[in-house]
Amino acid sequence: MTTKANDLFHPLEVSICGHSGSGKTTLSIKLIERFSKNLSVGYIKHDAHRFEMDREGKDTFRAKEAGANQVAISSPEKTALIITNSNDRFLIKQNYIDSDVVIIEGYKDSLCSKILVWSGTSEDEALLERYLSNPKQHLLAIVGAGESGPSTKVPYFQRDDIEGIYNFIDLFWKEKINSRPLNALILSGGHSKRMGKDKGALEYHGKSQVAHLYELLDTFTDNTFVSCRTDQVSSSHIQNFPSITDHYVGFGPTGGILSAFQEQPDAAWFVLACDMPFVNERSIQELIEKRNPYRMVTCFNNSEKKWPEPLCAIYEPKAATKLGYYLAMGKPCPRKVLMNSRVECLDPVEERILQNANTPQDFQNIQSSMIGERHGS
């Protein structure tokens, strides 16, 4: 099991740090304007002082004054939530999953990746020394008013060079994305009650479906695993392949996907159900080539059922947070997660690749269709 990389609110985030009056907000706003041209940008500001978003006399202000510790106001366009005396950053984190990237202002004492806004004061020098003496602080760059900054090996940018700073952060995030392994997960842990036989053991292509999908996926991914129940590991169609057993038993595909993220939380996972016999090399390649790693999931649109297909999809690391949140609410269906999330949804070249086989009659019909195609009838 690997350890999850450190991030404060989002896998693709950067913190603009510095002391009061250094120009953090100005730089943050300019970067938001630049990044939001092609990405959905989240913004989080850490204020070391007391702040008040509500105005005296407003209903929410009156409710808070009366003793409510959580107050929300919602309209069709936006929602605001005010929580009193809460430092639970995980509560904030789950609300930023659908952002492509996040720009943080402040949190200078955290271990997230930082850009230091430099004014040259003694306070700045002390803060810089603290960052340089502790690599865990992960200082990416320094931004200042002058043409040159402090004498360090850390990259320096003049504060008006927004395009240069933008390109630097953009490259940093792209390198993080490119460092993610793309693993494959063949979902084969269902009980196959309607089929009456393990669907992963069925043969459409002269070998078990698990073996067929393993060969297809392993060509395109860094590692391929079979998701299964503990009692399936020794089954003849699974035992020769790397497997991940369900840690979340009884929660269907979501349990299998979360189990994979538990094993390798910083990987992206190409998830494929074993009951889709028409999935082929072309469809796998299409999904990978058109993958949007800034979104939570890249999937195909199931036009017949009018929903994003969750069981032939690429899940990015941040998907684990939302899957777990829905599971905790008693909604373990990954389709509902995708339907209520910002995902990259593609139209498949062939509609039938999303067709699945759930019953013996489905199996016979699809098998007969494939035999007919191989013989040109």
N, C-alpha and C positions, 0 to 999 in steps of 0.2 A: 504494500500500500504506500503510495507516495504522499508527500505533504503538500497541502495547498499553498500556492504562492501568496505572499502578503499583499492584501489590498484593503483599503479602508471601506469603500462603498461600492466599488465597481472594478472589474478586471482591467478596464481601460480608463484609467484616471490619472490625473496629475494635479498636484497641489501647488498653488501660487502662494509662496510664503514670504514673510517679511514683517517688519515692525509697522506700527500705525503711521500713516502718512507717507509710506514708501512708494505708493502707486500700485498696490496690489489690485485694487478694484478696476482701475483704468485698464491695466494689462488684461485682467480676466475678461472684461467686457469686449475688448478688441479681439481676443482669441475666440470668444463665443461667437461673435459676428462672423469670423473667418471660418470656423469649423462648421457652423450651422448652415453653410451654403450647400453641404452635401451629407451632413450627418445630423442625427438627433442628439442634441447636447444637453446634458443635465448640469445644473450648477448648485453647489452647496457652499454656504458661507458659514465659517465658524467665527462667532463674535465673542470675544473674551469679556465683553461688557454686557450689561443688561440691555435687552431690546424689547420693544413692544410693537407687534404687528397690528393689534387691534386698536380701535379708537373709542374713547369714552363715550358712552351713550348707545353704542351699537349693541344689538341683541347678544352677539357672541361675547362681547366684553362684559355685559351684565351677567351672563351665565357664568363666566369665569370668576367674576367678583363674588358671585353667590356661593361658589365653592366647587364648581365643576373642574376636575383636574385635566380633562380632555375636552376640547371644543372643536367642532368641525363645521364648516359651512360649504355647501355644495350647490353647484348650478350645472346645467348641461355642458358648459364650456370649461369649468375648472372647479377644483376642490382645494380648500385650505384646511390644514389640521394643526392645531396648537396643543402641545402636550406640556404640562407643567412638571418641572424637576425630573426630566428624563434624559439620561445620557446613553440610551440604548441605540447604538449606531446600527444594529442589525434591523431595527424597526425602520430606520431611514433607508438602509440598503435595499430592502425588498421593494421599495417604491421607485428605485432607479434602474431596475433590471431592463426596462424597455428603452432606456436611453442607450444610444450607441456608444457614447463616451461621456465622461464626467469631468468637469473642471471644478476643482475645490479651491476655495479661497481661505487660507489659514490652515489650521491643524499643524502648526510648525513643529510641534513636539511629537507628532505621530511618526510611524515608520514608512509611510507611503512615499512614493516617488515625488521629488520636489523640484521646483524652480525658485531660486531665491532672488527676490527683488532687492537690489543693493543700492544703498544710499551713502555708504562709506562711513557711517557713524561707528562709535565704539561698540554700540549694541550689535550692529551688523557684524562687526569683526568677531565679537564673541560668539554670535550665532553661527557664523561661517566656520570658525574653529571647531565648534561642537559638531557640526555636520561632517567636517573633514576628518575628525578623529574617530568617527563612528560610521563605518561603511554601511551599516544597517539603516542609516538615515536616508541613504540613496539620493544624494544630491545630483540632479541631472545637469543643471546649468545655472548660470547667474545672469540676471538682466539688470542693467543699470543705465544711468543717464549719459555717462561719458562714453567716449569712443573705446576706451579700454577699462578693464575692471581689475579686481585684485589679482595678485600673482599666484595663480593656481593652475592646475592641469584641467580644471573643470571648464567646459565651453562657456564663453561669454558672448552675450548679445546686447547691442545697443537697443534701448527700450522701444524705439520707433521702427525697428526692423521686424515688424509683425510677421511678414512673410517668411523671414528666416526662422523666427521662433516657431511659427506654425509648422514649417517643414521639419524642424527638429523634433517637435512633439509627435507629428504625424508619423515620422520614421520610427520613433520610439514605440508607438502603439503597433505599427505594422510588424516590427521585429518581435514584439510580444505575441502577436497572432501567429507569426510564422514559426515561433518556437513551440507552439502547441502540437503535440502529436495528434494525428487524425486516426483514431482507432475505430474498429468496426465491432458491432455487437449484434449477433444473431439471436433474436428473441425466440427461445424454444422451451420456455418454462411453463407454458400453459398445460392444463389437464386434458385438453382436447376431448371434452365430454361429448360434444355433438359428433365429432369425427369417429370416436370410439377407438382411436389409435393415435399414438404420438405423431403429430403433424410433421415434426422434424425428421421422422424416419421414413416418411412416404417418398416414393421414387417417381419423379416426372422426367428426369434426365439421365436415367441409367444408374443413378446413385442416390443415396439419401439426400433429402432437401438440405439438410445441414451441411453435408459434404459439398454439394453443388454451390450453395451460397458462400461457403468458406472459400472455395477456390475463386469465385467471382470477386469477392471483396478483398481478399488478401493481396490481389494484384495492385489495388489502389490505395490501401491504407497501411499505416505503420505497424499495427498489430490487430489481429482479429481474434475475437473471443465468442464463445457460445454462452448465452445466458440460460441458466437452467436451475431446476430445483436440486437440492442436495441428493435426493433419491434418484436423480437422473444421471449423475456424473459417470457411473459405471455402465450406462447403456451403450450398446455396441455402436450406435451412430454418433455418440458424443465423446466417448472415452479417449479417442485419439486426437482430440482438439483441445486447445487451451480453453478453459471455461471460467466463468464467474458465477458462483452460486448466489441465489437470492438471499440478501440480508433482510429484505423487507417482504416477508412472506404474506401472501394473500392479497397483494395489492396490484396484481396484474402487471402489465407492461411497465407502469411507473416504478414498481418495485425493482424490476430488472434494470431499468435505466439508472435509478438512484444507486443501486448496488455497484454498477460500473463506475459512476462518479465517485463513490466512496473509495474504490480501488485506485483510480487515477483522476483526481479532481481537476487537474489542469489540462486534461486532454479534451479534445472535441470528439464526439462519438457519432459515427454513422450507424444509426439504429435501423435494423431491418427485420421484420417479422418473418418467420419461417414458412408462413402460409401464403406467400405471394409468389407462385411458381412462374409468373411471366416476367419478373424482374430480370433484366439482362445487363450485359456490360455497357451498352449504350446509355441506359437510364441511370446507372451508377455514375458513369463518367459525367453525364449531364448535370447531376446534382452537385457533384464535387466542383466542376468547372464554374458553375453559377452560384456557388456558395457565397453567402454574405456573412462573413465572420463577425460583423458588428451587430447583427441581429441575434436574437436568442436561439432561433431555429431557422434552418433552410429546409423547406419541404416541398412536396408536390401538392397541387390543388386537386382534390377528388371531386371532379365536376358532377359525377353521378350522385354522390351523397351530400354535395354542397358544403364541404368542410375541408380544412387543411389536413392532409394525411399525416398522422403522427408516427406511423410505424414504418415509414420509408423516408427518413429525415436525418439531417445532421444537427446535433445538439451541441451548442457552445457551452463552455464551463458555467456561465451564469445561469443556464437553464436549471441547474440543480436546485438553486435557491427557490425558484418559483414552483418547480415540481414538488419540492418538500413542503412549501407553504400550502399548496392545494391539497396535498395528502393529509396534512395536519387538520385541514378544514373538513375532512371526510369526502373529498372529491379526488379520487385517485385516477381519474380518466385523463390521459395526456391530451386527448383531443380538446377537452374543455380548456386546458392550459393554453394550447395554441390558439384557440378561438378567441381568447381574451388577452392575447399578447401581440406585440409587434414582431411579426415573423416575415421572412422572405418566402413568398409562396410562388412556385413556378408551375406553369402548365406542362404536363408531361408530353413528350412527343407521341407516345402510345398510351391511350387511356387504359388499355387492359393490363398494364404493368401493376396497377393498384388492385386488380381483382384478386380476391383471396378465396381459399377453399376451406370451408368449415364443416361440411358434411360428406359422407361417402358418395352421395350423388354428385356433389361439386367435384370431388376427386376424379370420379369416373368421367364426367363431362370434359374436364380440362385435360385429362390424360388422353382421351379419345381425340380431342382437338389437336393436341400436340403430335400424336401419331399420324393423324391425317395430314398435317402440315409437312412432316418429315417425308411423307410419301407423295407429296404434291397433289393431294386430293382436297 
